[in-house]
Amino acid sequence: MKLPVSTEWLLHCAASLAQLDAGATASAAQLAAYYDLPAAYLAKQLQSLVRAGVLTATTGPRGGFRLGRPASEITLLQIVEAVDGGSSPYECREIRQQGRGALPAAQCREPCILAAKMAEAHEAWRRTLAATSLADIIATLPASTPRRTRARLTGRP
Amino acid sequence: MKLPVSTEWLLHCAASLAQLDAGATASAAQLAAYYDLPAAYLAKQLQSLVRAGVLTATTGPRGGFRLGRPASEITLLQIVEAVDGGSSPYECREIRQQGRGALPAAQCREPCILAAKMAEAHEAWRRTLAATSLADIIATLPASTPRRTRARLTGRP
């Protein structure tokens, strides 16, 4: 199971945007240059964060992207699921109900115990990512980092 | 991110083999008929469980597959990782070290905090699956199930 390569891009882009001053924005081209990523494809991926409400896109000469809500209210899970969707990596096709061993429908009203355990593991994964916000991430950075990020990302300190 | 469809097949096959009497085996064809799965492809997938030591393959007229160790020592994680490998779904390509924002190597001796959080989530997923053995799964089944499984899988009660 693999997350899209753009998962890393969007986690980093969102963390960088979380270091801008309130109201400031960065364009897709600026973010692409900052991380040396393909600009057109990155721009498309950033839209998935806009649709999820993680980012807001503004238009006009100074338009670009900024956080859609406070960094403390954006979790890593919201970013990852904006990129990849929220479905479990395990797919239960109910093979317990097919073939020579098929169980009667009456015995299949509860989810299969194997599917339930796989769902439990996915929930543990989700809980871990939901427990960390962008504000938590920024709080771990050296104190000098946000100023450097702003300067290199937008050209404005 | 998606696990292979055969993940469900192999979890169920291993759980069924865990219900056989000691020393009894079931062939790939029997397992395929039991769950109505494509026999040749299933046989290939079962080999991944043999390579992982989860199953043992025996040859000869009554040959087939049986558990490679006691059901209490086979975890769901071992089965899932035999199918899909053990790597994390998140790939860190160190984009923090590229582009205009590239961090100096000296600041990148520690893993990126975002990669570390993604790894933590993967470990939470792994821990959940490692905490459940095939014996735990069998213990949840109705008391009449193993006899039915044996009869329908191998034709021997």
Interface residues (C-beta under 8 A of the other chain):
Chain A: M1 K2 L3 V5 T7 E8 W9 L11 H12 A15 S16 A32 A33 Y34 Y35 D36 L37 L76 V80 D84 P89 Y90 E91 C92 R93 I95 R96 Q98 G99 R100 G101 A102 Q107 I113 L114 A115 K117 M118 E120 A121 H122 A124 W125 R126 R127 T128 L129 T132 I137 T140 L141 P142 T149 R152 L153
Chain B: M1 K2 L3 V5 T7 E8 W9 L11 H12 A15 S16 A32 A33 Y34 Y35 D36 L37 L76 V80 D84 P89 Y90 E91 C92 R93 I95 R96 Q98 G99 R100 G101 A102 Q107 I113 L114 A115 K117 M118 E120 A121 H122 A124 W125 R126 R127 T128 L129 T132 I137 T140 L141 P142 T149 R152 L153
